[in-house]
């Protein structure tokens, strides 16, 4: 597998790894981090076919591991994803539609939105890379991150303003 890097949409010459993109959130020139189309890992048809019988966490592993193999060991990524997408906490429902199509409902999380799935992974990926105190301001943090019951390595410090912020 080839190592994946992420470039800034404002400066394709600025390349970083996943950890840096995750922790910075935005490139130094305020661009977004992207994977170049010709560098994105491609899943083979057999892997995709096997996804029919996989859990959401197993599918996430098959999709994410080619991007993250050099930063998160396979077993650690499996544990992280199994915790992130626990069926008892964030069920993933698949509904058969007339004919062949199926719909995967990503609306069962804490805020009943697809963003819950990304936010849960985001929190746990931060936990993996930081392993230390994360300073967060309560305003603007998605509800899916509150609380983060299984992120034991992050100490959350919540700041409340006593007066209006200018």
C-alpha positions as CSV (number, residue, x, y, z in Angstrom):
1,X,0.0,0.0,0.0
2,X,1.1,3.5,-0.8
3,X,1.3,6.2,2.0
4,X,-1.5,8.7,1.6
5,X,-0.9,12.5,2.1
6,X,-3.4,15.3,2.1
7,X,-2.9,18.6,0.2
8,X,-4.4,22.1,0.8
9,X,-7.0,23.1,-1.7
10,X,-5.4,26.5,-1.8
11,X,-1.8,25.2,-2.2
12,X,-1.4,21.6,-3.6
13,X,2.3,21.8,-2.7
14,X,1.4,21.8,1.0
15,X,1.3,18.1,2.0
16,X,0.6,16.6,5.4
17,X,-0.3,13.2,6.9
18,X,-3.7,12.4,8.4
19,X,-2.7,13.2,12.0
20,X,-1.5,16.7,11.0
21,X,-4.7,17.3,8.9
22,X,-6.9,16.1,11.8
23,X,-5.2,18.1,14.5
24,X,-4.8,21.3,12.4
25,X,-8.3,21.0,10.9
26,X,-7.5,23.6,8.2
27,X,-4.3,24.2,6.2
28,X,-2.0,27.1,7.0
29,X,-3.5,29.0,4.0
30,X,-7.1,28.3,5.1
31,X,-7.6,25.6,2.5
32,X,-9.2,22.3,3.2
33,X,-7.2,19.1,3.2
34,X,-7.9,16.7,0.4
35,X,-6.5,13.5,-1.1
36,X,-5.5,13.8,-4.7
37,X,-7.9,11.8,-6.8
38,X,-5.1,9.9,-8.5
39,X,-3.6,9.0,-5.0
40,X,-6.8,7.8,-3.4
41,X,-6.7,4.1,-2.5
42,X,-9.1,2.0,-4.6
43,X,-11.0,-0.9,-3.1
44,X,-11.1,-4.1,-5.2
45,X,-14.5,-5.5,-6.2
46,X,-14.2,-8.5,-4.0
47,X,-13.8,-6.3,-0.9
48,X,-16.8,-4.3,-1.9
49,X,-18.8,-7.4,-2.5
50,X,-17.9,-8.8,0.9
51,X,-19.2,-5.6,2.5
52,X,-22.8,-7.0,2.2
53,X,-22.2,-9.2,5.3
54,X,-20.1,-6.7,7.3
55,X,-21.0,-4.5,10.2
56,X,-20.7,-0.7,9.8
57,X,-17.4,-0.8,11.8
58,X,-16.0,-3.5,9.6
59,X,-16.9,-1.6,6.4
60,X,-15.3,1.5,8.0
61,X,-12.1,-0.4,8.6
62,X,-12.0,-1.7,5.0
63,X,-12.5,1.9,3.7
64,X,-10.2,3.7,6.2
65,X,-7.3,1.3,6.6
66,X,-5.8,2.0,3.1
67,X,-5.7,5.7,4.2
68,X,-4.4,5.2,7.7
69,X,-2.3,2.0,7.7
70,X,1.0,3.9,8.3
71,X,-0.4,6.0,11.1
72,X,-2.8,3.7,13.0
73,X,-1.9,0.0,13.3
74,X,-4.7,-2.4,12.0
75,X,-5.6,-3.8,15.4
76,X,-5.8,-0.3,17.0
77,X,-7.9,1.0,14.1
78,X,-10.3,-2.0,14.5
79,X,-10.6,-1.3,18.2
80,X,-11.2,2.4,17.6
81,X,-13.9,1.7,14.9
82,X,-15.6,-1.1,16.9
83,X,-15.9,1.4,19.8
84,X,-17.0,4.3,17.5
85,X,-19.7,2.3,15.8
86,X,-21.1,0.2,18.6
87,X,-24.5,-1.0,17.4
88,X,-26.0,-0.5,20.9
89,X,-24.9,3.2,20.8
90,X,-25.3,4.2,17.2
91,X,-27.3,1.6,15.3
92,X,-26.9,1.4,11.5
93,X,-30.1,0.3,9.8
94,X,-30.2,-1.0,6.3
95,X,-33.6,-1.0,4.5
96,X,-34.3,-2.9,1.3
97,X,-36.1,-0.7,-1.3
98,X,-38.2,-2.1,-4.2
99,X,-35.9,-3.9,-6.6
100,X,-32.2,-4.1,-5.8
101,X,-31.3,-0.9,-4.0
102,X,-30.8,-0.6,-0.2
103,X,-30.7,2.5,2.0
104,X,-28.4,2.7,4.9
105,X,-30.0,5.0,7.5
106,X,-27.3,7.1,9.2
107,X,-29.9,8.9,11.4
108,X,-29.8,6.9,14.6
109,X,-27.1,8.8,16.5
110,X,-27.4,11.3,19.3
111,X,-28.6,14.1,17.0
112,X,-30.3,11.9,14.5
113,X,-28.0,13.0,11.7
114,X,-25.3,11.4,9.5
115,X,-22.7,13.8,11.1
116,X,-22.9,11.7,14.3
117,X,-21.0,8.9,12.5
118,X,-18.2,11.3,11.5
119,X,-18.2,13.1,14.8
120,X,-17.8,9.9,16.8
121,X,-14.8,8.8,14.7
122,X,-13.4,12.4,14.9
123,X,-13.4,12.3,18.7
124,X,-11.9,8.9,19.0
125,X,-9.2,9.7,16.4
126,X,-8.3,12.8,18.3
127,X,-8.1,10.6,21.4
128,X,-5.8,8.2,19.7
129,X,-3.4,10.9,18.4
130,X,-3.4,13.2,21.4
131,X,-3.4,10.9,24.4
132,X,-3.3,14.1,26.4
133,X,-5.4,17.1,27.4
134,X,-7.7,18.5,24.7
135,X,-8.9,22.1,25.2
136,X,-12.3,22.6,23.8
137,X,-14.7,25.6,23.9
138,X,-18.2,24.3,24.4
139,X,-19.8,26.5,21.8
140,X,-19.8,25.0,18.3
141,X,-18.8,21.4,19.4
142,X,-21.3,18.9,17.8
143,X,-23.7,17.3,20.3
144,X,-22.4,13.9,19.1
145,X,-19.1,14.6,21.0
146,X,-20.9,15.3,24.3
147,X,-20.3,13.2,26.2
148,X,-17.4,11.1,24.9
149,X,-17.9,8.1,27.2
150,X,-15.1,5.9,25.8
151,X,-12.5,8.5,25.3
152,X,-10.7,8.0,28.5
153,X,-7.4,9.6,27.5
154,X,-8.7,13.0,26.8
155,X,-9.4,15.4,29.7
156,X,-12.0,17.9,28.5
157,X,-11.7,21.4,29.8
158,X,-14.9,23.4,29.1
159,X,-14.7,27.2,29.1
160,X,-17.8,29.2,29.9
161,X,-17.7,32.9,29.4
162,X,-18.9,35.1,32.2
163,X,-19.6,38.0,29.9
164,X,-20.5,38.4,26.2
165,X,-17.5,37.9,24.0
166,X,-16.7,40.9,21.8
